[in-house]
Amino acid sequence: MTQPSNTLISKNNFFLFLLIPFLFFTNCSAQNVKNIEIINETNFSTKIKLGIDVLRDNDFDLLKGKRVGLITNPTGVDNKLKSTIDILHEAPNVNLVALFGPEHGVRGDTDAGKYIKTYVDEKTKLPVYSLYGKTRKPTKEMLHGIDVLVYDIQDIGCRSYTFISTMGLAMEAASENNIDFVVLDRPNPLGGNKIEGNIVESGYFSFISQFPIPYVYGLTCGELAKLLVNEKMIKTNNKFSLKVVPMQGWKREMNFDRTGLEWILTSPHIPHTFSAYFYPMTGVVGELRDLISIGVGYTLPFEIVGTEWIKGEDLANELNTRNIPGLYFRPISYTPYYAFGKGKKLGGVQIYIREYDKVNFTKTQFYILDAIRKLYPEKDLIKLANERDMKVLNKIIGSKKVFELFENNNDLKKVFEYLDKDVQAFRELSKKYYLYK
């Protein structure tokens, strides 16, 4: 009897031994779930407050008693992802009367470069005026009866991205029609410290280089608006009223990953936070759209460079031996679903950011162009580019001098000197308009 009894006790103890950690794990799991919820709630409540959050906290004081026009798109949301359109439309003390859409439209349902017509928004029944159709600047008819224009769009910190061009032209139109202008500020996803590239020169201004600022300009949209007005980079009269609703909690060293905010794609090929980092690395080269792929049409837009004749391992080795600050290159083979190289197997490199603060985005594409030129002298992409493509490249980079230096020199020193020539002066100028440390 003793043995069976001991055996029974041993079995019970054995099962109890198994059960205790299970119960402990279950309790811990339940506690962990609660902790996760608490952590999420804490993060949610302590997230950066965007301009729209601060405006709401202040009971929309800047908009009371005024007929409001809103320039926005799907990125115009609060820090809980609620649309600024809906917030203003639902606010009892805000009279939202019209919407204005930039490239890609108010609801983000239009492809890059496609013209948009005026229409009525299904949800709010408000008129939507296109700023990427017959006109890119609000007309007097569009602005009739409006007292204040509000701008709330997330840009990506690069001069060639057209949303800031829309903002500048809208400020000019507001000034011409004696309408106040309010910018609801948002983070520069590249942070507030990176400034790269030469200032746009006379003869090279366009909708993709609208202002005399560097290619990567290191300002939030609110800071940029103040600079454009006060440095007379746009035409406004002395009565023009610009107000910026600043964020709370944002700091200059924060790229978007450090903000705690969720990313909403700013356009179809900027689907992730990190897409904004790669755009200025390959976006200029990407305009050679008949010669090379930068991943548009594949799953890695702006993160890769390739063609049918590049051997990825050779290009990766060449780039990695240059010890380009903050970057690593890996060979890749891929087949685009659309755009350049559709249905064809391309070879090239994927770009990896290893030390964000050391990367110079703008210079990266020149390293790549130079490496291709060295490995494949007969395939020098700039020499192969047609006249139309070169005009676009020069407009984006803001000068014809950069690519002339690239073609006339066997190394990149002169190119980089030209790209760097305006950086320090612009940094000092822009400090006057900093809203954040």
BAPASE-30263 format. One line per 4 residues: for each residue x, y, z of C-alpha. Coordinates in nm, 4 decimals, decimal comma. Each point is the difference from the previous one (the first is absolute). Layout:
! residues N
X/Y/Z; ... .
//
This chain:
! residues 437
0,0000/0,0000/0,0000; 0,2875/0,2363/0,0791; 0,1446/-0,0197/-0,3463; -0,3264/0,0596/-0,1810 .
-0,0739/0,2881/0,2350; 0,3403/0,1544/-0,0645; -0,0421/-0,0575/-0,3684; -0,3340/0,1760/0,0066 .
0,1468/0,2890/0,1915; 0,2914/0,0173/-0,2444; -0,2369/0,0053/-0,2952; -0,2111/0,2691/0,1616 .
0,3108/0,1977/0,0800; 0,1215/-0,0521/-0,3557; -0,3256/0,1300/-0,1482; -0,0070/0,2789/0,2541 .
0,3575/0,0825/-0,0988; -0,1129/0,0257/-0,3604; -0,3108/0,1934/0,0920; 0,1638/0,2630/0,2190 .
0,2153/0,1529/-0,2748; -0,2990/-0,0169/-0,2323; -0,2120/0,1887/0,2522; 0,2878/0,2368/0,0646 .
0,0492/0,0551/-0,3725; -0,3743/0,0488/-0,0461; -0,0124/0,2574/0,2759; 0,3122/0,1663/-0,1303 .
-0,1403/-0,0040/-0,3515; -0,3184/0,1639/0,1194; 0,2074/0,2492/0,1954; 0,2237/0,0542/-0,3033 .
-0,3036/0,0694/-0,2155; -0,1104/0,2585/0,2523; 0,3491/0,1424/0,0096; 0,0119/0,0159/-0,3778 .
-0,3308/0,1819/-0,0031; 0,1272/0,2400/0,2639; 0,3253/0,0514/-0,1909; -0,1910/0,0648/-0,3213 .
-0,2329/0,2407/0,1734; 0,2958/0,1747/0,1592; 0,1780/0,0283/-0,3353; -0,3189/0,1155/-0,1638 .
-0,0640/0,2739/0,2508; 0,3633/0,1124/0,0079; 0,0504/-0,0003/-0,3758; 0,1031/0,3189/-0,1665 .
-0,2932/0,2338/-0,0378; -0,0335/0,1110/-0,3587; -0,1223/0,3427/-0,1043; -0,3569/-0,1254/-0,0366 .
0,0115/-0,1481/0,3532; 0,1170/0,3307/0,1432; -0,2599/0,1940/-0,1996; -0,2740/-0,2229/0,1403 .
0,1385/0,0343/0,3537; -0,0324/0,3754/-0,0467; -0,3647/-0,0415/-0,1040; 0,0786/0,1003/-0,3613 .
0,0560/0,3568/0,1150; 0,1637/0,1123/-0,3267; -0,3005/-0,1096/-0,2059; -0,2990/0,1227/0,2039 .
-0,2411/0,2191/-0,1909; 0,1799/-0,0582/-0,3294; -0,0819/-0,1869/-0,3186; 0,2744/-0,2588/-0,0312 .
0,1647/-0,1583/-0,3031; 0,2176/-0,3052/0,0668; 0,2966/-0,1105/-0,2131; 0,0653/-0,3608/0,0888 .
0,0228/-0,3643/-0,1039; -0,0135/-0,3374/0,1829; 0,3117/0,0895/0,2023; -0,1940/0,2799/0,1699 .
-0,0904/-0,1857/0,3204; 0,0374/0,0458/0,3752; 0,2305/-0,2196/0,2066; -0,2770/-0,2593/0,0298 .
-0,0397/-0,0121/-0,3797; -0,3303/0,1882/-0,0181; -0,0302/0,2110/-0,3153; 0,0404/0,3753/0,0329 .
-0,2879/0,0290/-0,2482; -0,2295/-0,1843/0,2385; 0,1307/0,1825/0,3067; -0,0707/0,3426/-0,1485 .
-0,3251/-0,1099/-0,1639; -0,1343/-0,1342/0,3291; 0,1185/0,2873/0,2212; -0,3068/0,2088/0,0954 .
0,1959/0,3257/0,0019; 0,1760/-0,0522/-0,3363; -0,1640/0,0887/-0,3300; 0,1844/-0,2166/-0,2539 .
-0,1207/0,1025/-0,3459; 0,2486/-0,1387/-0,2552; 0,2788/-0,2532/-0,0498; 0,3080/0,0358/-0,2170 .
0,1989/-0,2972/-0,1268; 0,3680/-0,0106/-0,1073; 0,1616/-0,2659/-0,2204; -0,1651/-0,3403/0,0717 .
-0,3193/0,1749/0,1170; -0,1779/0,0571/0,3320; -0,0716/-0,3705/0,0482; 0,3267/-0,1202/-0,1569 .
-0,1709/-0,1905/-0,2802; 0,1860/0,1550/-0,2945; 0,3312/-0,1190/-0,1474; 0,3109/0,2180/-0,0073 .
-0,0076/0,2634/-0,2719; -0,3691/-0,0538/-0,0853; -0,2124/0,3114/-0,0316; -0,2982/0,0242/0,2332 .
-0,3349/0,1658/-0,0660; -0,2197/0,1942/0,2405; -0,2661/-0,2187/0,1618; -0,2162/-0,0430/0,3123 .
0,1338/-0,2046/0,2913; -0,2423/-0,2872/0,0627; 0,0406/-0,0049/0,3769; -0,0236/0,3706/0,0835 .
-0,1850/0,1204/-0,3130; 0,2508/0,2838/-0,0181; 0,1485/0,1231/-0,3277; 0,3524/-0,1269/-0,0671 .
0,2157/0,2302/-0,2092; 0,2976/-0,1542/-0,1709; 0,3421/0,1600/0,0363; 0,1460/-0,2511/-0,2407 .
-0,2180/0,0545/-0,3042; -0,0433/0,3009/-0,2262; 0,1544/0,2098/0,2753; 0,2411/-0,0726/0,2812 .
-0,0816/0,3231/0,1769; -0,3433/0,0709/0,1518; -0,1938/0,2413/-0,2188; -0,2084/0,2948/0,1157 .
-0,3160/-0,1970/-0,0859; 0,1113/-0,2973/0,2126; 0,0709/0,2293/0,2929; -0,3201/0,2012/-0,0196 .
-0,1566/0,0370/0,3434; 0,2906/-0,1635/0,1858; 0,1518/0,1864/0,2962; 0,2830/-0,2348/0,0902 .
0,1913/-0,2768/-0,1786; 0,1309/-0,2851/0,2153; 0,2869/-0,2195/-0,1204; 0,0442/-0,3491/0,1484 .
0,2111/-0,2394/-0,2079; 0,2914/-0,2273/0,0888; 0,2943/0,0557/-0,2324; 0,3300/-0,1893/-0,0065 .
0,2615/0,2714/0,0427; 0,1222/0,0032/-0,3598; -0,0289/0,3000/-0,2338; -0,1210/-0,1978/-0,3036 .
-0,3033/-0,1382/0,1850; -0,2831/0,2208/-0,1238; -0,2057/0,0574/0,3164; 0,2193/0,2879/0,1200 .
-0,0340/0,1582/-0,3451; -0,3762/-0,0144/0,0456; 0,0347/0,1645/0,3414; 0,2074/0,2876/-0,1366 .
-0,2348/0,0720/-0,2908; -0,3008/-0,0188/0,2320; 0,1589/0,2565/0,2318; 0,0510/0,2331/-0,2947 .
-0,3647/-0,0426/-0,1015; -0,1163/0,0621/0,3565; 0,2022/0,3202/0,0148; -0,1388/0,1206/-0,3351 .
-0,3554/-0,0545/0,1243; 0,0457/0,1342/0,3577; -0,0515/-0,3433/0,1542; 0,1749/-0,1169/0,3157 .
0,2180/-0,3109/-0,0142; 0,0502/-0,2603/0,2731; 0,2538/-0,2843/-0,0135; -0,0657/-0,2982/0,2263 .
0,3537/-0,1187/0,0560; 0,1297/-0,3543/-0,0470; 0,3396/-0,1708/0,0379; 0,2618/0,0110/-0,2670 .
0,0442/-0,3779/-0,0355; 0,3713/0,0435/-0,0740; 0,0438/0,1944/0,3235; 0,0877/0,3645/0,0427 .
0,3773/-0,0214/-0,0296; 0,0624/-0,1397/-0,3481; 0,0637/0,2683/-0,2617; 0,1415/-0,1116/-0,3346 .
0,0443/0,1265/-0,3520; 0,0431/0,3271/-0,1813; -0,2630/0,2736/-0,0107; -0,2106/0,0219/-0,3168 .
0,1477/0,2396/-0,2544; -0,1664/0,2389/-0,2425; -0,1400/-0,1819/-0,3026; -0,0628/-0,3233/0,1895 .
-0,3038/0,0836/0,2095; -0,3009/-0,2249/-0,0567; -0,2760/-0,1742/0,1937; 0,2635/-0,2547/0,1104 .
0,2441/0,2761/0,0996; -0,2312/0,2849/0,0912; 0,2198/0,1882/0,2486; 0,3689/0,0957/0,0463 .
0,0606/-0,2606/0,2686; 0,2261/-0,3092/0,0165; -0,1156/-0,3404/-0,1230; -0,0339/-0,1217/0,3607 .
-0,0961/0,3074/0,2004; -0,0282/-0,1104/0,3655; -0,3181/0,1920/0,0912; -0,3550/-0,0919/0,0919 .
-0,2690/0,1322/-0,2327; -0,0845/0,2706/0,2572; 0,3613/0,1114/0,0281; 0,0345/-0,0040/-0,3775 .
-0,3141/0,2112/-0,0384; 0,1437/0,2638/0,2338; 0,3287/0,0019/-0,1902; -0,1700/0,0292/-0,3405 .
-0,2021/0,3023/0,1127; 0,2597/0,1844/0,2045; 0,2856/-0,0564/-0,2456; -0,2297/0,1076/-0,2852 .
0,0421/-0,3262/-0,1884; -0,3682/0,0293/-0,0913; -0,2095/0,3051/-0,0812; -0,2110/0,1162/0,2931 .
-0,1139/0,3476/0,1005; 0,0616/0,1719/0,3323; -0,3516/-0,0813/0,1221; 0,0404/-0,3741/-0,0467 .
-0,0715/-0,1929/0,3190; 0,1843/-0,3295/0,0449; -0,0469/-0,1981/0,3183; 0,1686/-0,3330/0,0770 .
-0,1500/-0,2360/0,2574; 0,3125/-0,1761/0,1296; 0,0268/-0,3590/0,1162; 0,0652/-0,0946/0,3586 .
0,2795/-0,2462/0,0747; 0,1862/-0,0044/-0,3306; 0,3766/0,0542/0,0005; 0,2384/0,0646/-0,2835 .
0,1919/-0,3255/0,0405; -0,3195/-0,2003/-0,0569; -0,0417/-0,1735/-0,3321; -0,3487/-0,1434/-0,0384 .
0,0901/-0,3351/0,1573; 0,0798/0,1849/0,3224; -0,3314/0,1853/0,0244; -0,2228/-0,2895/0,1111 .
-0,2510/0,1000/-0,2690; -0,1504/-0,2348/-0,2571; 0,0932/0,0610/-0,3620; -0,2607/0,0589/-0,2691 .
0,1344/-0,0375/-0,3514; 0,0513/0,3486/-0,1392; -0,0259/-0,1324/-0,3560; -0,0225/-0,3490/-0,1540 .
0,3770/-0,0506/-0,0107; 0,0662/0,1311/0,3521; -0,1832/-0,2795/0,1864; 0,2253/-0,0221/0,3069 .
0,1747/0,2349/0,2391; 0,3364/-0,1029/-0,1420; -0,1166/0,0653/-0,3580; 0,0471/0,3691/0,0754 .
0,3653/-0,0692/0,0821; 0,0685/-0,1703/-0,3321; -0,1877/0,2477/-0,2232; 0,2801/0,2616/0,0012 .
0,2606/-0,2761/-0,0484; -0,1263/-0,1170/-0,3395; -0,2811/0,2352/-0,1016; 0,2147/0,2117/-0,2318 .
0,1495/-0,3023/-0,1764; -0,3478/-0,1467/-0,0252; -0,0931/0,2640/-0,2552; 0,2159/-0,1963/-0,2460 .
-0,3051/-0,2195/-0,0235; 0,0912/-0,1480/-0,3405; 0,3443/-0,1054/0,1182; -0,0174/-0,1247/0,3578 .
-0,2323/-0,1285/0,2707; -0,0075/0,1396/0,3533; -0,2521/-0,2557/0,1239; -0,3134/0,1871/-0,1084 .
-0,2126/-0,2787/-0,1416; 0,1460/-0,2499/0,2455; -0,0464/-0,0431/0,3749; 0,2966/0,2198/0,0983 .
-0,0624/0,3477/-0,1463; 0,3079/0,2260/0,0201; 0,1957/-0,2684/0,1918; 0,1600/-0,1753/-0,2973 .
0,1772/0,0863/-0,3237; 0,0221/-0,2439/-0,2880; -0,0050/-0,0792/-0,3720; 0,0266/-0,3128/-0,2149 .
0,3724/0,0411/-0,0560; 0,1190/0,0748/0,3543; 0,1570/-0,2835/0,1977; -0,1219/0,0618/0,3510 .
0,2963/-0,1538/0,1775; 0,2482/0,2113/-0,1947; -0,1887/0,3234/0,0666; -0,0482/-0,0821/0,3689 .
0,3717/-0,0763/0,0399; 0,0988/0,3203/-0,1754; -0,2288/0,2121/0,2190; 0,0912/-0,1717/0,3249 .
0,3735/0,0441/-0,0620; -0,0645/0,3749/-0,0051; -0,1085/-0,0095/0,3657; -0,2877/0,2404/-0,0577 .
-0,0957/0,1381/0,3435; -0,2974/-0,1731/0,1611; -0,0849/-0,2278/-0,2945; 0,0385/-0,3586/-0,1140 .
-0,0876/-0,1454/-0,3417; -0,1210/-0,3528/-0,0687; -0,0334/-0,1625/-0,3446; -0,3577/-0,0644/-0,1073 .
-0,1812/-0,1573/-0,2944; -0,3617/0,1010/-0,0610; -0,2769/0,0203/-0,2588; -0,2140/0,3183/0,0008 .
-0,3759/-0,0357/-0,0326; -0,0308/0,3318/-0,1845; 0,2042/0,3060/-0,1044; 0,3591/-0,0417/-0,1234 .
0,1003/-0,3643/-0,0491; -0,3518/-0,1364/0,0320; 0,0122/-0,3803/-0,0272; 0,3784/-0,0033/-0,0393 .
0,2628/-0,1296/0,2394; 0,2140/0,2854/0,1218; 0,3223/-0,0039/0,1966; 0,1110/0,2690/0,2389 .
0,0382/0,0966/0,3638; -0,2229/0,0556/0,2995; 0,0958/0,2866/0,2294; 0,0137/-0,0538/0,3767 .
0,0190/0,2796/0,2549; 0,2245/-0,1073/0,2874; 0,0763/0,3337/0,1660; -0,2743/0,2467/-0,0821 .
0,1695/0,3126/0,1326; 0,3088/-0,0569/-0,2183; -0,1861/-0,0389/-0,3307; 0,0025/0,2736/-0,2607 .
-0,3089/-0,0850/-0,2042; 0,0593/0,2269/-0,2982; 0,3569/-0,1141/-0,0625; -0,0970/-0,3682/-0,0015 .
-0,1328/0,0013/-0,3563; 0,3223/0,1588/-0,1248; 0,2019/-0,2760/0,1642; -0,2214/-0,2490/-0,1828 .
0,0258/0,1791/-0,3359; 0,3771/0,0192/0,0362; 0,0325/-0,3687/0,0920; -0,2076/-0,0991/-0,3042 .
0,2148/0,2244/-0,2193; 0,3159/-0,1668/0,1296; -0,1272/-0,3570/-0,0431; -0,1769/0,0596/-0,3317 .
0,1719/0,2942/-0,1783; -0,2101/-0,0524/-0,3116; -0,3177/0,0309/0,2127; 0,0611/0,3415/0,1574 .
-0,3627/0,0838/0,0798; 0,0416/0,3761/-0,0200; 0,1570/-0,0241/-0,3463; -0,2802/-0,2320/-0,1096 .
-0,2751/0,2296/0,1316; -0,2028/0,1854/-0,2585; -0,0493/0,3765/0,0009; -0,3435/-0,0181/0,1641 .
0,1288/-0,2128/0,2875; 0,2944/0,2313/0,0593; -0,2311/0,3004/0,0190; -0,1988/-0,1770/0,2704 .
0,3145/-0,1047/0,1882; 0,1315/0,3556/-0,0037; -0,3318/0,1369/0,1228; -0,0132/-0,2457/0,2859 .
0,3581/0,0623/0,1106; -0,0499/0,3735/-0,0596; 0,2923/0,0642/-0,2332; 0,1664/-0,1303/-0,3168 .
0,3391/0,0380/0,1672; -0,0253/-0,3159/0,2147; -0,0274/-0,2445/-0,2884; 0,2512/0,1956/-0,2064 .
0,2487/-0,0483/0,2834; -0,0904/-0,3671/0,0180; 0,0679/-0,0511/-0,3697; 0,3190/0,2041/-0,0109 .
0,1733/-0,1518/0,3030; 0,1164/-0,3522/0,0714; -0,0656/0,0337/0,3712; -0,2864/0,1426/0,2035 .
0,1904/0,2637/0,1952; -0,1105/0,2938/-0,2165; -0,3580/-0,1258/-0,0095; -0,0164/-0,0269/0,3765 .
0,1605/0,3407/0,0476; -0,2747/0,1506/-0,2136; -0,2747/-0,1881/0,1812; 0,1398/0,1205/0,3334 .
0,0669/0,3616/-0,0925; -0,3273/0,1463/0,1347; -0,0628/-0,2325/0,2947; 0,1613/0,1953/0,2818 .
-0,1398/0,3367/-0,1091; -0,3499/-0,1448/-0,0244; 0,0381/-0,1651/0,3400; 0,0790/0,3350/0,1570 .
-0,2847/0,1716/-0,1838; -0,2578/-0,2616/0,0911; 0,0863/0,0051/0,3714; -0,1899/0,3267/0,0264 .
-0,3208/-0,1905/-0,0718; 0,0481/-0,3033/0,2230; -0,3018/-0,0794/0,2154; 0,1666/-0,2993/0,1656 .
0,3341/-0,0789/0,1604 .
//
